[in-house]
Amino acid sequence: MDGMAEAFWLGLQRSDRFITVFTSRLVEEDWRRVPPGFPNCALWTLGHLAWYRGLFLDLLTGRPRQGEDWSAWFAKGCTPPAPDDLPDLATCRTRLEAGLEDWRIYLERATDAELRAPLPEPSVFFASRAELLAHLTHHEAHHTGCLSMLSRALGREKVL
Protein backbone atom coordinates (compact mmCIF):
# COMPACT_ATOMS: atom_id res chain seq x y z
CA MET A 1 0.00 0.00 0.00
CA ASP A 2 1.11 3.52 -0.71
CA GLY A 3 1.58 5.87 2.25
CA MET A 4 -1.85 7.56 2.33
CA ALA A 5 -3.69 4.32 1.63
CA GLU A 6 -1.81 2.55 4.39
CA ALA A 7 -2.57 5.33 6.87
CA PHE A 8 -6.28 5.19 6.07
CA TRP A 9 -6.25 1.40 6.24
CA LEU A 10 -4.64 1.49 9.68
CA GLY A 11 -7.34 3.93 10.80
CA LEU A 12 -10.13 1.68 9.57
CA GLN A 13 -8.56 -1.39 11.18
CA ARG A 14 -8.22 0.44 14.47
CA SER A 15 -11.83 1.57 14.31
CA ASP A 16 -12.90 -2.01 13.68
CA ARG A 17 -10.91 -3.27 16.69
CA PHE A 18 -12.43 -0.58 18.92
CA ILE A 19 -15.93 -1.47 17.75
CA THR A 20 -15.24 -5.06 18.82
CA VAL A 21 -13.79 -4.00 22.18
CA PHE A 22 -16.47 -1.42 23.00
CA THR A 23 -19.31 -3.82 22.22
CA SER A 24 -17.72 -6.95 23.74
CA ARG A 25 -19.72 -6.70 26.96
CA LEU A 26 -23.08 -6.07 25.37
CA VAL A 27 -25.55 -8.92 25.77
CA GLU A 28 -28.21 -9.72 23.19
CA GLU A 29 -30.95 -7.57 24.72
CA ASP A 30 -28.60 -4.55 25.00
CA TRP A 31 -28.26 -4.14 21.24
CA ARG A 32 -31.84 -2.89 20.77
CA ARG A 33 -32.16 -0.87 23.99
CA VAL A 34 -32.02 2.93 23.78
CA PRO A 35 -30.69 4.30 27.07
CA PRO A 36 -32.18 7.54 28.44
CA GLY A 37 -30.57 10.56 26.80
CA PHE A 38 -29.47 8.67 23.68
CA PRO A 39 -31.12 8.99 20.26
CA ASN A 40 -30.35 5.45 19.07
CA CYS A 41 -29.48 1.94 20.16
CA ALA A 42 -26.15 0.19 19.61
CA LEU A 43 -27.59 -1.87 16.75
CA TRP A 44 -28.58 1.29 14.87
CA THR A 45 -25.07 2.70 15.36
CA LEU A 46 -23.46 -0.50 14.08
CA GLY A 47 -25.76 -0.59 11.03
CA HIS A 48 -25.10 3.10 10.39
CA LEU A 49 -21.35 2.45 10.32
CA ALA A 50 -21.82 -0.53 8.02
CA TRP A 51 -24.01 1.44 5.61
CA TYR A 52 -21.64 4.42 5.50
CA ARG A 53 -18.59 2.25 4.86
CA GLY A 54 -20.29 1.12 1.68
CA LEU A 55 -21.65 4.54 0.73
CA PHE A 56 -18.27 6.25 1.07
CA LEU A 57 -16.62 3.57 -1.08
CA ASP A 58 -19.38 4.04 -3.69
CA LEU A 59 -18.71 7.80 -3.73
CA LEU A 60 -14.96 7.31 -3.89
CA THR A 61 -14.94 4.78 -6.71
CA GLY A 62 -18.02 5.80 -8.66
CA ARG A 63 -19.37 2.24 -8.41
CA PRO A 64 -23.16 1.91 -8.45
CA ARG A 65 -24.85 2.48 -5.12
CA GLN A 66 -25.29 -0.52 -2.87
CA GLY A 67 -27.92 -2.99 -4.04
CA GLU A 68 -29.73 -3.37 -0.75
CA ASP A 69 -30.96 0.03 0.29
CA TRP A 70 -30.45 0.71 3.97
CA SER A 71 -30.70 4.49 3.60
CA ALA A 72 -34.20 4.62 5.13
CA TRP A 73 -32.73 3.15 8.31
CA PHE A 74 -29.22 4.55 8.49
CA ALA A 75 -28.65 7.64 6.32
CA LYS A 76 -27.91 11.10 7.69
CA GLY A 77 -31.17 12.81 8.53
CA CYS A 78 -33.19 9.60 8.49
CA THR A 79 -35.76 8.92 11.15
CA PRO A 80 -34.37 5.85 12.88
CA PRO A 81 -36.96 3.08 13.01
CA ALA A 82 -38.02 1.36 16.18
CA PRO A 83 -35.16 -0.87 17.36
CA ASP A 84 -37.20 -4.01 16.67
CA ASP A 85 -37.56 -2.95 13.01
CA LEU A 86 -33.80 -2.89 12.39
CA PRO A 87 -31.90 -5.72 10.68
CA ASP A 88 -30.55 -8.36 13.05
CA LEU A 89 -27.11 -8.14 14.64
CA ALA A 90 -25.58 -10.85 12.45
CA THR A 91 -26.66 -9.01 9.28
CA CYS A 92 -25.19 -5.73 10.52
CA ARG A 93 -21.93 -7.39 11.55
CA THR A 94 -21.65 -9.20 8.22
CA ARG A 95 -22.18 -5.97 6.31
CA LEU A 96 -19.68 -4.11 8.50
CA GLU A 97 -17.04 -6.82 7.92
CA ALA A 98 -17.75 -6.92 4.18
CA GLY A 99 -17.31 -3.16 4.03
CA LEU A 100 -13.94 -3.41 5.75
CA GLU A 101 -12.83 -6.08 3.26
CA ASP A 102 -14.00 -3.92 0.32
CA TRP A 103 -11.92 -1.04 1.67
CA ARG A 104 -8.86 -3.30 2.08
CA ILE A 105 -9.14 -4.43 -1.54
CA TYR A 106 -9.50 -0.85 -2.76
CA LEU A 107 -6.70 0.58 -0.62
CA GLU A 108 -4.24 -2.20 -1.58
CA ARG A 109 -4.39 -0.91 -5.16
CA ALA A 110 -4.82 2.82 -4.50
CA THR A 111 -1.87 5.10 -5.12
CA ASP A 112 -1.21 8.41 -3.39
CA ALA A 113 -1.75 10.14 -6.74
CA GLU A 114 -5.16 8.50 -7.11
CA LEU A 115 -6.15 9.52 -3.59
CA ARG A 116 -5.18 13.15 -4.31
CA ALA A 117 -7.48 13.11 -7.36
CA PRO A 118 -11.03 14.46 -7.36
CA LEU A 119 -13.95 12.12 -6.81
CA PRO A 120 -15.51 10.53 -9.91
CA GLU A 121 -18.56 12.75 -9.41
CA PRO A 122 -18.01 16.33 -8.16
CA SER A 123 -18.81 16.91 -4.50
CA VAL A 124 -19.40 20.12 -2.59
CA PHE A 125 -18.08 18.37 0.52
CA PHE A 126 -14.85 16.72 -0.63
CA ALA A 127 -12.26 18.11 -3.06
CA SER A 128 -10.39 14.81 -3.30
CA ARG A 129 -10.66 11.14 -2.50
CA ALA A 130 -8.27 11.67 0.42
CA GLU A 131 -10.64 14.25 1.93
CA LEU A 132 -13.47 11.74 1.73
CA LEU A 133 -11.27 9.11 3.39
CA ALA A 134 -10.35 11.57 6.15
CA HIS A 135 -14.05 12.17 6.73
CA LEU A 136 -14.71 8.42 6.81
CA THR A 137 -12.12 7.90 9.53
CA HIS A 138 -13.55 10.79 11.59
CA HIS A 139 -17.06 9.39 11.11
CA GLU A 140 -15.91 5.95 12.23
CA ALA A 141 -14.17 7.39 15.30
CA HIS A 142 -17.23 9.42 16.32
CA HIS A 143 -19.66 6.51 16.13
CA THR A 144 -17.18 4.07 17.66
CA GLY A 145 -17.06 6.42 20.64
CA CYS A 146 -20.87 6.44 20.68
CA LEU A 147 -20.81 2.64 20.98
CA SER A 148 -18.52 2.95 24.00
CA MET A 149 -20.85 5.48 25.63
CA LEU A 150 -23.91 3.34 24.86
CA SER A 151 -22.27 0.33 26.46
CA ARG A 152 -21.54 2.31 29.62
CA ALA A 153 -25.06 3.82 29.67
CA LEU A 154 -26.45 0.28 29.48
CA GLY A 155 -24.55 -0.55 32.68
CA ARG A 156 -21.66 -2.47 31.17
CA GLU A 157 -18.21 -2.17 32.69
CA LYS A 158 -15.66 0.13 31.14
CA VAL A 159 -13.40 -1.85 28.82
CA LEU A 160 -10.47 0.54 28.49
N, C-alpha and C positions, 0 to 999 in steps of 0.2 A: 504494500500500500504506500502511496505517496504520503508526504507529511501531513497535509490537511485531512486527507481521508482517514489516515490512521488516528489522528487526534479526535475526529468525530466518532470513529468506531469505538475508541476507548471510552468516550463519554456515553455512548449508547450501551456499551457493555456494563459500565458502572451503574447506570440507571437501572438496568435489568437486574443486577445483583441486589441493589437497594430495594427494588420492588419485592424481590423474594424475601429479603431479610425483614422488611417492614410489615409484610403480611404473614410472616411465618407463624405468628401466634393467633391469628384469626381462626375461629372455628366456623363451621358451615353456616350457622345462623347469623354470624356477625356480618357476612358479606352483603346481606340485603338490609341491614339495619342502618337507619339514618340517625346518628346521635343528635341530641339537642344542640342547636347552634350551627349545624352543618347543612349545606344544601343538598348533598348527595351521599349515597352509600359507597362503600369500598368497591363493590362490583361495578357501579357506574364509572367510577374513576379508572378502574382497570380497563373497561371497555372503551372509554374515551381515549386512553393512551393507545390502545390497540388500533382504534379507528384512525387516529391522527398519524400514527407511524405509516400507515398505508397511504393516507391522503398526501402527506408531505412527499413521499416517494413518487406518487403520481404527478404532483406538481413539478418536482425536480426533473423527472425523466420525460414528461409528456405522455406517459403511457395512459391508456384509457382508465377512467375512474374505476374504482373497485366494483366488482360485479354485484356483491351483496351490499345493499345500501343500508348502512347503519346510521346515516346522518340524522334521521329523525330521533334517534336515541342519544347520539353522542356529539353532534356538531356544536360549534360555538353558537350560543344564542338559542339552542334547542330548549324545549321544555322537557326536562328529564321525566321519563315515565315512572309510574309506580315501580318500586324495586322488584316486585313479583313479575312485572312485565318485561324485565331485561332478559337478555340471553343468559344461559347458565354459565357457571364459573369455568367449566372445562372449555366451552366454546370461546370465551374471552381469553383464557390463557393460551389456547391454541392459536388464536389470531394474533395475540401479542408476540408469541414465539415465532410465528411465520413472518411477521413484520420485521423482527430482528434479523432473521435469516435473509430476507430480501435486501435489507440494508447492507448486510455483510457482503453479499454477492455484488451489489452495486459498488460499494466502496472499495472492494478489492481491485476493481478495474478503473476506478475514477482517478484521473490525474489532477494535480493542483491546477493546471491550466483549465481543465474542464470545470472544476469547482469555482474558478474565478469568473466563468462565463455567465451570461444572463440565462434566466430560465427559458425553457422552450416557448412558453407563452408569457408575455409581459405581465409584470405584477407591480402594483402600487406599493406593496409591502416589502419586497425583496429585490435588490438590484442584481444579485448574483445567486448562484446555487449555494455558495458558502454562507451567505446571509440566511438563506432558508435553513440550512443545516444548523447554524448557530441558534436560530429560533427553536428548532426542534429540540436541541439539547436543553435549552432553557425551559421549554414546555415540559419536557420529561422530568426535569429536576423539580419544577413547581408541583406537579401532580404526584410525584414520588413522595415529596414532603407531605402532601395532603394525605397520602395513604398512611404515613407514619402518625400523623395527628389523629386520623380516624381510628387507628388501632388503639391509641392511648385513650381516646374519648370513649371507646367501647370497653374500657377497663382492662386492656391487655398490658402486660408489663413492658417497660421500655426495653428495646433490644440493643440499643447502642448507648 
